[in-house]
Amino acid sequence: MEALIEQLSSYELERGKPMPTLLHGAIQFNIGFEIKVNYPNRFRIASEVLLDTQPTGSTPDLVLYPATPLDFKHDPSRRSDAPLLVVEIQSASQSTKEMVDKPETYFRFGVVSCWIVIPDLQAILVYKNPSDYDFFHGDVKLTDAVLNIEINLNNVFA
């Protein structure tokens, strides 16, 4: 166990998740960009925001809050208010089980939609609740019926 801890980067230790790769970062940016372009004034999009989920907190790859001005005087390091959407992108070291367990934590926190991105399949699972999701893959528009969002899946994996 000690050898494993020594191999983890400070990023991985601090966030409790794997170090992102170029593929991971590109997909993360593409999702945020697609939402921003299609819904320019509707959401505040941010990456790597620490949420006060129980028991230890979590840091999704992307979060969407309602569009509000940034508050430069009050910027908590740990958010206690749930975003509308969290997006998690699977890393090579994360198991499918680990990924499909994440929505339960987020919905319990108050999130209304959760996307799990599976890069190896070029697919996204859009969860409406912890046990109900739609699977999007291929040349289709991803539709999040809860948030009334549509984005082109080809652009996410381009």
C-alpha positions in Angstrom: 0.0 0.0 0.0 2.8 2.5 0.8 4.4 1.9 -2.6 1.1 2.7 -4.3 0.7 6.0 -2.3 4.3 7.0 -3.2 3.5 6.6 -6.9 0.4 8.9 -6.8 1.0 12.5 -7.8 0.0 15.3 -5.6 -2.9 16.0 -8.0 -4.2 12.4 -7.5 -3.7 12.5 -3.7 -5.4 15.9 -3.4 -8.4 15.1 -5.6 -8.7 11.4 -5.0 -8.8 10.7 -8.8 -6.4 9.9 -11.6 -4.3 12.4 -13.4 -6.0 13.5 -16.6 -4.5 12.7 -20.0 -4.7 14.7 -23.3 -7.7 12.6 -24.4 -9.5 13.3 -21.1 -8.7 17.0 -21.2 -9.8 17.3 -24.8 -13.2 15.6 -24.1 -13.7 17.7 -21.0 -13.0 20.9 -23.0 -15.2 19.8 -25.9 -18.2 19.1 -23.7 -17.9 22.5 -22.0 -17.4 24.2 -25.3 -20.5 22.5 -26.9 -22.7 23.5 -24.0 -21.3 27.1 -24.0 -21.8 27.6 -27.7 -25.3 26.1 -27.8 -26.5 27.7 -24.5 -24.3 30.8 -24.1 -26.1 32.6 -21.3 -27.9 29.7 -19.6 -25.1 28.0 -17.5 -22.0 28.7 -15.5 -19.6 25.9 -16.6 -16.6 25.1 -14.5 -14.1 22.3 -14.2 -12.6 20.5 -11.1 -14.9 22.1 -8.5 -14.8 20.4 -5.1 -18.3 19.5 -4.0 -19.2 18.8 -0.4 -20.6 15.3 -1.2 -20.6 12.8 1.6 -18.6 11.2 3.0 -15.4 12.8 1.7 -16.3 15.2 -1.1 -15.8 14.8 -4.8 -14.4 16.7 -7.7 -16.2 16.0 -11.0 -14.6 16.9 -14.3 -17.3 19.5 -15.2 -20.1 21.1 -13.3 -23.0 23.3 -14.6 -24.7 25.8 -12.4 -27.3 28.3 -13.5 -25.7 31.3 -15.2 -24.8 33.9 -12.5 -22.1 36.5 -12.3 -18.8 35.3 -10.7 -18.4 36.4 -7.1 -14.8 37.5 -6.7 -15.2 38.2 -3.0 -16.6 34.9 -2.0 -15.2 31.8 -3.6 -15.4 28.8 -1.3 -12.9 26.1 -1.9 -15.7 23.5 -1.3 -19.2 24.0 -2.7 -22.1 23.0 -0.6 -24.7 23.9 -3.2 -25.4 21.2 -5.8 -24.8 22.0 -9.5 -27.5 21.1 -12.0 -25.1 18.7 -13.8 -21.9 16.9 -13.1 -19.8 15.3 -15.8 -17.4 12.5 -15.0 -14.9 11.2 -17.6 -13.6 7.7 -17.1 -9.8 7.4 -16.9 -8.0 4.2 -17.9 -7.4 3.3 -14.2 -11.1 3.7 -13.2 -13.3 0.6 -13.4 -16.8 0.6 -14.9 -18.2 -0.2 -11.4 -16.5 2.8 -9.9 -18.0 5.0 -12.6 -21.6 3.7 -12.4 -21.5 4.1 -8.6 -20.9 7.9 -8.9 -24.4 9.0 -9.9 -25.9 7.8 -6.6 -23.5 10.1 -4.6 -24.3 13.1 -6.9 -28.1 12.6 -6.9 -28.0 12.3 -3.1 -26.2 15.7 -3.0 -28.9 17.3 -5.1 -27.6 17.2 -8.6 -30.4 16.8 -11.2 -28.4 15.2 -14.0 -25.2 13.3 -14.3 -23.2 12.3 -17.3 -20.7 9.5 -17.3 -18.3 9.6 -20.3 -16.7 6.4 -21.5 -13.9 7.4 -23.9 -13.0 3.9 -25.0 -16.6 3.5 -26.3 -16.9 7.1 -27.4 -20.1 7.1 -25.4 -21.9 9.0 -22.7 -24.4 7.7 -20.2 -26.9 10.5 -19.3 -28.4 9.7 -15.9 -31.9 11.0 -14.9 -31.6 9.3 -11.5 -29.2 6.8 -10.0 -30.8 3.8 -11.8 -32.1 5.3 -15.0 -29.9 6.4 -17.9 -29.8 6.9 -21.6 -26.8 5.6 -23.6 -25.5 7.8 -26.4 -22.9 6.6 -29.0 -22.1 7.3 -32.6 -23.4 10.0 -35.0 -26.2 11.3 -32.8 -27.2 14.3 -30.7 -26.9 13.7 -27.0 -30.1 14.8 -25.4 -30.4 15.5 -21.7 -34.2 15.7 -21.2 -34.0 16.8 -17.6 -31.9 20.0 -18.4 -33.3 20.4 -22.0 -29.8 20.2 -23.5 -28.7 18.8 -26.9 -25.1 18.6 -28.1 -23.5 16.9 -31.1 -21.7 13.8 -29.9 -19.3 13.8 -32.8 -18.0 17.2 -31.6 -17.4 15.8 -28.1 -15.1 13.0 -29.5 -13.6 15.1 -32.3 
